[in-house]
């Protein structure tokens, strides 16, 4: 004998599914309980937080080639700004926003660098934080993703390959561009060509222009500059002397640009790992980390 049971219908769940939630990054519709956007793979927590708080966070893009130091720079920046200091105070929004900082500092503490950021958008680390300057009464809500350098290049060469990157760069209010100083000093032109491509892409994508120039502020950061004293002494002159094509492109296309030099390590060594050389940080001596970010949020 089969017994029948009545199950109450939870109609409120059907109502929730009937009303889609827009992704804060790309604007695509999603169900209310999904973790990542089905269109661009951005965390839907960004949309939920924006809706509940009634605040629209600004966006800052951290861009550069693969191995330019984006993950290390962003992780160290967050670690420094979440401590008590007199320059910029940062408060993380959501537990997912602490993952990048945690992984970066754990890797450096183990005398290694974080693993390369995967190309798959669903594996990127996103940071939603609240930043406050001592001179401002109200804090600024910011979103900063750690996007893979290879994915950025693919989007530049083939637009709309990565919806998250395309949508984010259209909406971002400021940009941090990291240039690998070590590769410039080695004579490689890779950084120069990549940045010229990126500058062209960003300027043509921007809708806010004044006298033909993009008005979004841009901080050019020469990363890994610990062994390059001229770069730290005068980043503007270094950019003009060592990357003249990039210097000219930026001057013609952007109206608000700052040049900076930064480093996370005081010294590095190399070891063999399965036949290939791997950099190993010997001393953690952050320098020039906060200045580009502080300059940028003041301009934003």
N, C-alpha and C positions, 0 to 999 in steps of 0.2 A: 504494500500500500504506500503510495506516494503522498506525502503531506505537502500541501501548498502553503506558502507564506507570503504575506503582503510586505512589500518593501516600499517605504515612503519615497516618493520622487523628490529629489532635491532640485527643484526648479530654478533656484537661485544660481546654481552652477550653469545651467543652460543659458541663463540671462548673461552671465559673465562671458561665456564663449561667444555670445551674439554680438558683443561690443568689442571690436578690435582695439588694440593698443598700438600706437605708432612708435616705431623705433626713433630714438632721439637723434641718431646719427644719419640714417638714410631716409627716414619717414615712412618706411614700409609697414604694413599692417601685420600684427601678430596676435596670437591668443594671449590671454592675460597671464598664463602660468608658464610660458616658455622661458628658458634661461637665456638663450641667445637668439638674436634676430635671424629669421629664416632667410633673409635677403642678403645681409652683410656680415652676420655673425658677431655684431657688437653686443655687449651685455644689455639685456633688457632692464637690468637694475638701474641703469642710467635714466630710462624713461620713468620708471616707478618713483625714483627719488625726485626727479624734476616735477612730476605731477603732485606728489604729496607735499613737497616743500613750496610749490608755487614759484620756483626760481628757475630761470633758464641759464644753466652754466655756460660760460664761454669755453672756447676750445683753443688749445695751443698745440701745434704740430711739432714733434721732434723728429727731424729728418736727417738722412745721411746714408752712405753706402753701407753694405754689409761689412761688419768689423770696424766701423768708424768709432764705436764706443758709445752708441746711443743708450743701450741697456745699462751699462756701468755708470754713465753720466746721470741718467734719470734716477737710478736707484740710489746713488750717492747724494744727489740733490735732495731727494725726499728724506733721506736719513738725516741730513744736516738740518733741514728746515723743520722737521718734526721735533727736534730738540729745542730747548729754550735758547733763544737768541734775540738780538735787538734789531735785526734787519727785516726778516720776513718770517711770519709764523704760518705754518701749514697744518691743517687738520684733515685727516683722511675721511672720506665719506664712503661707507660700505667696507666690509671686510675684504672684498676682492681688491680694493685699492692698496692694500698693504703687501700683497703678494710679491710685487716687483721689488720693493724695498727689502723684504725679507730674503728673497733668493739672492739678490745682489750682495748683500752684506754677509750672508752665510758663505757664499763662494769666496769672497775676498778674505774672510776670516780663515778659510781653509787654504790660503795661498794659491788661489786660482781665480779665473775670470768666469762669469756666468756663461752658460751654454748659449750658442747662437740662437737668436729668435727664429722660431719656425716660420715658414712661409704661409702656413694655414691660418687664416684669420681667427678661427675658433680657439686657437692656442696662444693668442697674443694677450699680454697683460695690459689692462686698462686702469688708469688712475683717475678717480674723481676726488677732488680735494677742495678745501676752502683756504685761500691765501689772504693774508692780511698784512699790509704795510703799516709801520708805526704812525705814519702821517695820515692814514685814512681811517675814517670812522667805521665804514662798512667793509666786511671782507668780500673777496671775489670768489665766485664758484668757478672752478676750472676742470676741464677734462683733458687728459694727456695720455694717449695710447703709446705703447712701445711697439711700433710696426717694423716688420722685417725689411731690411735694406733691399733685398732682392725683389720683394713684392712691390716696393716703392718704384724701383726701376722698371719693373714689368708694367706697372700702371702708367708710367710716363711714356714708355714706348708704345703701349697698346691701351689707350684709355678705356675705362670701364671694365678692365680685367678684374679689378678688385673694387667692388662697390663701396666698401667701407672707407678705403683710401680716397676714392673720388669724392664721395659725399663729405668726408671730414675736411679735406683740403678746400672744398668750396665754402664751408661754413666757418673754418677756423679764423680767429681774429688776430693771431700772431704766430710766428714761426721761429723755431730754433734749428739752425742748420749746422750740423757737425761735419767738419772736414778733418780727415786723418792727416795730422802733421807728419807722422813718420813716413807715410807713403809719398808725401810731397817732397820731403828731404831725400828720399831714395830716388827721386827723379821720375816717379810714375805720374802719368797724365790722367789716370783714371778718375781721380777726385775732381780735377778741373773740368773734364768733360761731363761727368755726372752732374756737377753743380750747375754748369751752364744749361744742361737739359732741364734741370729742376727749376732754375730761375725762369726760363722761358715758359715752361708749363704753368708755373704759379702765376706769372704776370698775365698770361693770356686767359687763365681761368678766373682771375679776380674781376669782380664787378664794380669794386670801389676804386676809382681812379681819379687823379687830379693832374691835369696837364699831361695826360698820357702815361703817368706813372702810377704804379700800384701803391695805395696808401697803407696797406697792412704792414705793421712793423716787423722787421726781421733781424734776428741776432745771428751773426755768423760766428761760430765757435770753432777755433782750431783746437781739436782734441789731441790728447797724448803729446802735449807740448812741453813735457817736463825736461826733455833733452835739447830744447831749442830756445836758448835765451833771447835771440832777436825777436822771436814771436811773442814772448811774454813782455818784452820791453816796449814793443810798439806793434800791436796786432794790425792796425790800419796800414802801416808801412809794409809790414810783412805780406799782407794780402796784395798790395799794389806791386811789390817787387817779385813775389813768388807765384802769384796767380793773376797776372795782368788781364787775361781774357775775362776771368770771372769778375774782377774789379770793374771792368768797363761795362759788362752786362748788368751788374747790379746797379751801377750809377745811372744807367739809361732807363732802367725798368722800375726801380723802387725808390721811394722818396724818404723812407725812414729806415736806416740801416745802422747797426752797431757791430763792431768787430771786437772779438774777445779771444783770449787764450785760456785753456784749462787743462788740468791733468788730475788724475785720481791717485796715481802711484808716484813715488819718489824715485824708484828704480825697478827695473824688470830684468829677468833673466830668461833663458830658454831651456827647454828640456825636450827630449825625443819622446813622442807618443805614437806608437805604431808606425815608426819610420818618418813621421812629420814633426817639424819643430812647433812647439807650443809655448807662448809667452806665459811667464809666471811672475806675478807681482811679488816683489821682495819687501817693499815698504809702502804702506798706505799713507800718502801725504796729499790730501785734496787741496787743490789750489785753483782759484778762478772758477769755482763751481757755481756759487750763488750769484755772482755779478751779472751774467747774461740773463738769468731768469728775473732778477730784480729789475734790471733795465727794461726788459720786455713787458712785464706786468704794469710798470709805470706808464709805458707808452700805450698799452691796451686800455 
